[in-house]
Amino acid sequence: MHPYKSLWVFLMMFANYSMAGKIYDEFPDHIQADEKYVFYSHGLIVEGDNPRPLHSKYGAYEFSLIKSKLAEDSDFNLIAHHRPKNTEIDAYSKQLASWVGMLVTAGVKPTNITLLGFSRGGEITAYTSSALKHLNVNTILLATCWPTGVQSRPAITFAGHFLSVFETTDQALGHSFSCKQISVRSGELLSFEEVAISTGKEHGAFFKPMQEWIVPVKAWIKSKSS
């Protein structure tokens, strides 16, 4: 093999390796101020000891696969803590907010911090983001805005950039999980985008790392980071 071709292959391999994001099960001991961080908060069924619990209708919640796909070919660090059973939403959202504060104190730009949550994890994300409006961090809610949940709480509003992703066949009380109502009352938002996917899998669409939501989420994170 020509020496220059060998060098090119090595550089391409290094580039591909360097694009893989790091995955942290706990808040990292060492923070890199110039890097990006995403907090992924899983759904209620995963709370406890089992990272792959089975739902009677939606099948397995692929927590590990979701983490791997989110981090794959990404330039951010993924913090995906496995919450204990019966986690109290208010207490945990305060813990999540404190972790974000630690990143900012260490020099990480708020624009390089994204809070991402699904269902119960999205509810926690919503409370946390609302409490951190002064920082303008990025917020992504997956199938979170059900009519009697965070959507119905006027005190929950966001600032910064906000993305909502919901499945069209996933409904509660005849309503979709669109977050437009929250976006309308969030006067400090820098931007709001919403993606409706149609996989036919209802709430279970987010139990697995389906391309329909993984791809737009990762593209959005990349576009909003500085």
N, C-alpha and C positions, 0 to 999 in steps of 0.2 A: 504493500500500500504506500502511495506517495506520502511523504512526511507532512505536507500541508493538508492532505485529505485526512490523515490521522488526527491532526490538530483540530480540524473542523468537526470531526465526529466527537472528539472529547469535549469541545466547547458546547456542542448541541446537547450532549448528555448532561453536562453541568448545568446548562440553562434549564433543561427540563426538570432536573432535580431541585434547582433553586426555586422553581415556581411552585413547588409543593408546600402548602401551608403547614405549620406545626399545629398539632392537636394537643390541647391540655385538658385533662379531666378535672383539674383543680386550678385555682388561680395561680399563675406562674410565679415562681420565686424571683425570677429576673425579668425585668421589663425593658424592652428596647424602645426608646423614645421615638425613633424614626420609623417604626413599623406600625402595621395596621392590626386591629383586634376586633374580632366578632364574637359576641356571646350568643350561643344557641341554647334556648330553653325548651326542653322537650314537653310532650303532652303528659296528661295526668297518669295514664296507664303505666308509664315507665317509672313513676315514683316507687322506690323500694329497692330491692336487691337484684332484680332481674332486668338486664339491659335489652332483652328481647321477649317481652311479654306477649301473650296471644289474646287477641280480641275475638269474641265469638262471631262477629260479623266482618271485621276488617282484616283479620289475620294478624300476623306478627308485626310488631312495631320494631323496625330495623334501625335502632338507635346507632349502633356502630357503623352500619353502612351509610347512614345519613351523614354522620361526622366525616367519614372518609370521602364521600362525594363532595361535600362542601369544601373540604380542604384540598381536594385534588386540583392541580393546576391553578391554585390560588396564590395570591401574594399577601394573604393575611394570616394571622394566628387565630385559631379557633379555640375558644374556651367553652367547653360543653360539660358542665358539671351534672352528675347524676344525683338528682335530688332524693332525699330520704322520703319514706312513706309518710303521708299525712303532713306534708310541708304546708306551713301557714303562709298564705300569699303575702300578707302585709310584711311579715318579718323577713321573708326571703327577698322581696322586692327591695327592702332596705339594705340587705346584704349585697344584692346585685348593684345597687346604687353606690355602695361603698367601694366595691371593686372598680367601678368606672372612675370614681373619684381618685383612687390610687393610681390608675393609669394616667389621668390628667396631671396629678401631682408629680408623676415621674417624667412628664414632658410629652406624653402622647397627645396629639391634636384631637380635639373632640370630633372633627370631621373624619378622623381615621378610626373612630369607634362606632360599631354598629350593634344594636340590640335586636336580636332575631328570636321570635318565639312562635310556637304553634299551640293553639287551643289553650289549655291551662298555662302552658309556658308563655303563650302570647298574652294572656291576662297579666301574668307577672311582668312581662316586658312592658305592657301598657302602663301599669302603675309606676314602674321604674322610670320610663321615659317621661311620663308626666311630671314626676318629681325632679327631673333633670333638665327641664325646659331651658334653664339659664345657660346650659352648656351647648345646646344645639347638636346633640349627638344624632346619629342616623337610627331610624326605627323601621323594622319590618315585622308586620303581623301576618301570620298564616292562619286562615280560618279561625279568626278570633272574635270578630265583631258580631256576635249573635245579639238579637234584639233585647234580651233581658240581661245581658252581660255588660261589658265595658261600654257598649254603645249607649246604654241607658243611664250612664253616670256622667252628668254634665261637667263634673269637676275634672274629668280626665280629658286633657287636651295636650297636644304636642307642639314642639318647635322643631327647627332643623328640617331634615329631609325625611319623608315618610312614604313607605311602600306597603301596599296591602295586596295579598294574594289570596283568592278564595276559589273554591270549586263550585261550579254552577249547580251540581246535583246535591250539594251539601246545604241543607236548609233547616231552619228552626222556626216554628210557628208560621210557616209559609213565606219566610223571608230569607234572602241570601245572607252571606256573611260579609257583605260589602262594608267597608269602613268609611264611605263617603260622608256619613253624618258626622263622624269624629273630625274628619278633615275640614268640614265646613265651619265647625265651631272652634277650630284651632287657628286663631288669627295670626299666630307667630310662625306658621310653617313657611319654610323656604321653598318647598315643593311637595306635591302629592302625586303619586302614581298608583294605579291599581291594575292588577292583572287578573282576569277571570279565566280559569282553566276549565276544561270539560273532559274529564277522564271517565265519568260515570261511576267513580269509586267513592263518591260522597266524602265523608270525613277521613276515610281511609286513604285518600289520595296523598295525604301527608305522612302516612305511616311508613312510607318507603321513599327513597331518593329518586322520585320520578323526574325525568327530564323536563316535564311540563312546568314544574315549579323551581327545580334546582337551577336550570339555565338562566331564567330571568332574574332570580334572586342574586346569583353570582355576578351577572352582568351589571345589575343595579349597584351592588356594593362597589364594584370596580369603578363605576362612573361617578360615584359620590365621594370616593376617597381622594385625598389630596397628596 
